[in-house]
Structure formats: C-alpha cells, structure tokens
Amino acid sequence: MLRIILGTPRGGKSSATGFVTGGTRESTALGDSRGCGLATRLTSLLIDESGDGTVHVRGAYSFIAPGNGQVEYRSQPEFFVSRTVPPGTPSTTPFFVDTDVIMANGVSLFAGELAATSGLWHAQSEVIYAIVDRQAATSVAFS
C-alpha cells in the first residue's frame, strides 16, 4: 500500500492511498483465483476552521478483474424489524437489488464524497458508479 499526505497552501490536508493485488496461481477456490485488483483514493480537507467548520472531498477509483469471471451485486436494506412472523412469510430481509451472476472481464468503480460540518450541523453525500465489462455483451453501469 502507498499513502501520501500533503499540506495545502491554506493549511488543509490531502492524502492519496492506493494498492494493487493479484494472483497467478492456477486455482478456482474462492479467494484464491487468478483475479487482480487496484484501488486508489484521494481525500482533501478543503476548509478546516479550527473546530468551527470543515469541508471534505474524496474521490476513489477501483478496478477488479475477477479470477472466476463472475460478479454479482446485491443490496439489502440496512434495517429489519425482527418479530414472530406468520407461517409462509419470509423470515429474512429480502434484497432490494440482486443482479444474479454476471459473467465479466472486469469492473471499474468510481466514487465521490462531499462532507461539511459547522458547529453541531453535519451533512454528507456520496455517489458510487460501477461499469461492468461483460464477457458476451455490452458493458452495463450501476449507480
């Protein structure tokens, strides 16, 4: 992993982090396949008013080439009320999104974040965008 921290002319701080991973073994075991990946992140504290307020931005890029040629996106809600349910009713939280398995050469993931504070007030926004390079079809994007 590589991490660089830089100062800015107005006293703010920026950092960049990244790593690369990959395998070359001929295996099909989960987590031990021939896949590889890259992840980078750039973060900057644009405004730091000594406890009175801050503005922070972050950008990120990741790439994965799955060794088994498969990716799948699933998303569950972050809440579930646990109680006794009538027979025949699902007792687990259903997925909001489930793409099933997608045969893919690779995935590029882009992310951005903006956050600000002022006293007790705090706001944060994030965006994530994935482009899947499918093996036998055109690329698809998810956000």
C-alpha positions in Angstrom: 0.0 0.0 0.0 1.2 3.5 -0.7 -0.1 6.6 1.2 1.0 10.2 0.6 -0.1 13.1 2.9 0.3 16.6 1.5 -0.3 20.1 3.0 -2.2 22.7 1.0 -1.4 26.5 0.9 -4.4 27.3 3.1 -3.4 24.8 5.8 -5.7 22.0 4.6 -4.5 18.4 4.2 -4.8 16.0 1.3 -3.9 12.3 1.2 -3.7 9.7 -1.5 -3.8 6.0 -0.9 -3.6 3.0 -3.3 -2.8 -0.6 -3.5 -2.6 -3.3 -6.2 -3.2 -7.0 -5.7 -3.1 -10.0 -7.9 -2.6 -13.7 -8.1 -1.0 -16.0 -10.6 -1.9 -19.5 -9.2 -4.0 -21.8 -11.3 -6.8 -22.3 -8.8 -10.6 -22.0 -8.8 -11.0 -21.8 -5.0 -12.9 -18.7 -3.8 -10.4 -16.0 -2.8 -7.5 -17.9 -4.4 -8.3 -17.4 -8.1 -6.3 -15.6 -10.7 -8.1 -12.3 -10.2 -6.4 -9.0 -9.6 -7.4 -5.6 -8.4 -6.4 -1.9 -7.9 -7.8 0.6 -5.5 -7.0 4.3 -5.2 -8.4 7.2 -3.1 -7.7 10.9 -3.0 -9.0 12.8 0.0 -8.7 16.5 0.8 -9.8 18.7 3.7 -10.6 21.9 1.8 -11.6 24.0 4.8 -10.6 23.5 8.4 -11.7 26.3 10.6 -10.3 25.1 13.9 -13.4 23.3 15.1 -15.9 25.8 13.7 -16.4 24.1 10.4 -14.8 21.8 7.8 -15.4 20.8 4.2 -14.0 17.5 3.0 -14.0 15.9 -0.5 -13.0 12.4 -1.6 -12.6 10.7 -4.9 -11.9 7.0 -5.5 -11.3 4.5 -8.3 -11.1 0.7 -8.1 -10.7 -1.9 -10.7 -11.2 -5.7 -10.3 -10.7 -8.5 -12.8 -12.4 -11.4 -11.1 -10.4 -14.7 -11.4 -13.6 -16.7 -11.9 -15.0 -14.2 -14.4 -18.1 -13.5 -12.3 -19.5 -10.6 -10.4 -22.9 -10.1 -8.6 -24.4 -7.0 -7.0 -26.8 -7.4 -4.0 -28.2 -4.8 -1.8 -30.3 -5.2 1.4 -32.0 -2.5 3.4 -30.0 -1.5 6.5 -32.9 -2.3 8.8 -35.2 -5.1 9.6 -37.8 -5.5 12.3 -37.4 -8.8 13.9 -40.5 -10.4 15.3 -42.6 -13.5 15.0 -43.9 -13.8 11.5 -46.9 -15.9 10.3 -46.1 -19.2 8.6 -45.3 -18.8 4.9 -43.9 -15.3 5.4 -40.1 -14.8 4.7 -38.2 -14.5 7.9 -35.1 -12.9 6.3 -34.7 -9.4 4.8 -35.2 -9.5 1.0 -32.7 -8.0 -1.3 -33.7 -4.6 -2.9 -31.3 -5.4 -5.8 -29.9 -8.7 -6.9 -28.3 -8.8 -10.4 -27.6 -12.6 -10.2 -24.2 -13.7 -11.6 -22.8 -11.5 -14.4 -20.0 -13.0 -16.5 -17.5 -10.2 -16.6 -13.9 -9.4 -17.7 -13.6 -6.6 -15.2 -15.3 -3.9 -13.2 -14.4 -0.2 -12.8 -15.8 1.5 -9.7 -15.9 5.3 -9.4 -16.8 7.0 -6.1 -17.1 10.6 -4.8 -18.0 12.1 -1.5 -18.6 15.6 -0.1 -19.0 16.4 3.6 -19.2 19.5 5.7 -19.6 20.5 9.3 -20.4 23.7 11.1 -20.8 23.5 14.9 -23.4 20.7 15.5 -24.5 20.6 11.9 -23.2 17.8 9.6 -24.0 16.9 6.0 -22.6 14.2 3.8 -23.3 13.0 0.3 -21.8 10.0 -1.6 -22.1 8.7 -5.2 -20.9 5.3 -6.4 -20.9 4.3 -10.1 -19.8 0.9 -11.4 -19.2 -0.1 -15.0 -19.2 -3.9 -15.6 -17.3 -5.1 -18.8 -19.5 -8.2 -19.6 -17.9 -11.1 -21.4 -20.6 -11.7 -24.1 -22.5 -8.5 -24.2 -22.1 -4.7 -24.0 -21.0 -3.1 -20.8 -23.6 -2.1 -18.1 -23.5 0.5 -15.4 -24.9 0.7 -11.9 -25.1 3.6 -9.5 
